[in-house]
Amino acid sequence: MTISLKAHGQTPGDASADQMRLMADLAERYGYGELRISHEQNVILPHVARADLPAVHAELLRAGLATANVGLLSDIIACPGMDYCALATARSIPIAQELATHFQAQGLEQDIGALKIKISGCINACGHHHVGHIGILGLDRAGVENYQITLGGDGTETAAIGERAGPGFAYDEVVPAIDRILRAYLDLRTDGQESFLQAYRRLGAQPFKIALYGEGARDAA
């Protein structure tokens, strides 16, 4: 089973000492003493018997580790960014936190469904933004944070590098920009079963560029 370390509004991938002790204890009791850390900044507790899942879930719930968002919008990969990394040129963690709480407040996360947002705070790309369905790359432009958005990336067996949508956005423009992209997706998808990546591959980038930049994006195409 996967334990999400992406509680809405918290730092992606972080766990407290008490939470880590609990996960270690659960591994001893239910998982043959084994825990794995995924590249998606979550914890894998393998070998849990199906009959034990309710008991494990109850323990995780009491510890604040039962956020049911694996594979959804708020299950964001974010590098440490400028808050913790000397190489970073922009913040990553606050962007991830604001995206998670924004769409939770809008009640849209479940409706949007499967989505991988990945954020890097510099061109070293530790957040794997280039293979995010929606990637966000933070850069320094004359001392000001500027965020490029890429669309259509995929890190699975149907791998693809995301396409840069266009000019970057200031820090406080990023969440509204992602909101416009995802509301366009909700309007354009064939039904609730068509994921963002499937819709992007069917429609191409242009409808999402128009959502981001207005009709001028059509004229520039």
N, C-alpha and C positions, 0 to 999 in steps of 0.2 A: 504494500500500500504506500501511497505518497502522502507525506505530511507537508502541507503547505506552510511555508514561512513568509507568506505574503498577506498577512492581515491588512485590511484596508487602512491606509494612512500610516502604516509602519514602514520601517526601512526594509526593503526587499532582501530576503536571505538572512536576516538577523534573528537570533534567538537569545533569550536570557540564560544565565547560568542555571536557574531552576528548571527552565524548559529543557535545556540540554540534559540535565540529570534525569528528568522524567523520561525523555526519549531513550536514554541509555537503559533505564530500568525496564521500559516496555520491551526493548530489544532482548533483554535477559529473560523476561517472562514469556514473551510471545514470539520472538523472532530469532532464536538460536544465537543471541548475542551479537547480531550483525546490524549495522546501519550503513547506509551509503548516501553520499552527498551528490546530488545530480548537478549537471552543468546549468540547470535552470534555477539553481539556488534554493532547491527544496531538499527534503530528506526522504530517502526511501527506506521503509521498514519492511524487509522481505520476509517471506516464509510465514506470514501470519495466517493461521487457520481461519477459514470463513466463519466458523462458529465463535471465534474470539473477536471478530470485528466490532460488535456492539460494545464490548467491555473496553477495547482499545479506544474506540471513538469517545466513550464517556470520559476516559482519563484525559484525552487530548482536549476535549471541550472544556473541562475544568481548568486546563492550563492555558487556554487561549490559543490552541494549536489546531483548531478544527474548522478553519476557514475553508468553505467549499468552493474554491475558485481555481483549482488546477486546470490549466488549459484555457482559462477565460481571460478577459481583458486585464484584470488586476494581477494576474500571474506574470508580472513583468520581470524580465532580466534587466538589471541596471548595474552598471559599474559603480565604484565608489564616487567617481566624479571629483569635482573640485573640493568637496567637503573633506575628503580623506586622502586623495592621491595627488602627489606633487607633479605628475605628468599631465593631469587633466587641464583642459582649457575652458570647461563649463561644468555646471552642476548637473548631476543625473538623478540623485536620490529624491530631491524635492519634486522634480518633474514626475517621477513614478508615483510618489505619494499623492500628488494633486490629481493625476489622471485616475487613480484608483478611487479616491473619495468622490471625485466629480461624477463619474459614471455610476457609482453606487447610489449617490444622492438622486441622480436622474432615474434610477430604477431600470437602466438599460443593459446592464452587464449580461444578464441571462438571455435577454432577447438578442443581443449581438452574437452571443455564442462563441465558438472556437476562434481565438485570435491570439497571435503572438506579437506583442510589442516589445521591442528591445532598444535599450538606450545606451549610448556610449558618450563619455564626456571628452573624448579626443579622438584623433585619427588612429590611435592604436587599436580601437574597436574591441575593447575587452567586453563590451556588452553585446557583441555580435549583431549590431544594428543592421548590418548589410544583409542579413538573412532573416530579419523580422518581417512578418506580414506588413507591419508598419515599423519602420526603423527611424530612430531619432539620433542625430549626431550633433553634439554640442561643439562649437568652435569659438575661437576668439576673433572678433572683427574689430580691430582698432580699440582693444580694451573692453569691448562689450560682448556679452554672450550672444551667439547667434546659432540657431538650431536648424539644420537641414532635415527634411523629411524624405524618407525613401519608402517606396510602395512595392509590394509584390515579392518580397524576398521569401525564401523558403529554405530551411535547413534540413529537410527530410530527404527521402530518396528521389523526390521530384525537385531537386535543388535548383535555386535561382537566386541571383543577386538582385536586390531591390533597385528600382529605378528612382533616381532623384526627381522629386516632384517639381522643383523650381526654386526660386529664391528662398532663403532661410527666414526664420521668424525670431523675434525677440523672445526673451524668457516668458514674459506674461502673455504672449500670443500662442504658445505651444498648445495648451489645453484647448482653447477655442478652435484651433486649427484641426486637432484630432477629432473634436466634436463634430466639425463640419464634414470631415471625411466619413465618419461612421454614420452620421445621419443620412448622408448621400447613399451609403451602402444599404441602410435599412429601406430607403425608398426604392432602390434599384434592384435589389435581389429578387430572384424569381419567387422564392418562398422562404420560410424559416429554416429550411434544411440546407440552403445554399450559404456556405461560409463566406467570409470576407475574401479569402484568397481565391475561392472558386469564382466569386463575382468579379474580382479584379481580372482574372484570367479570361473570363468571358467578355468583359466590357472593354478591357484595356485601361490605360491610365487617364485618358482624357476626361471622363466624367468626374473623376476625383480631383483632377487639377482644376476643373471649373469650380468644384465645391470649395477648393482652397483659395483660389485667386480670382474667381468671378469669370464673367464671360470673356474678359480680356485674354484668358488662357486659351480660349477657342481660337481667337484671332491670331495668337502667337504660334499656334500649332502648325 
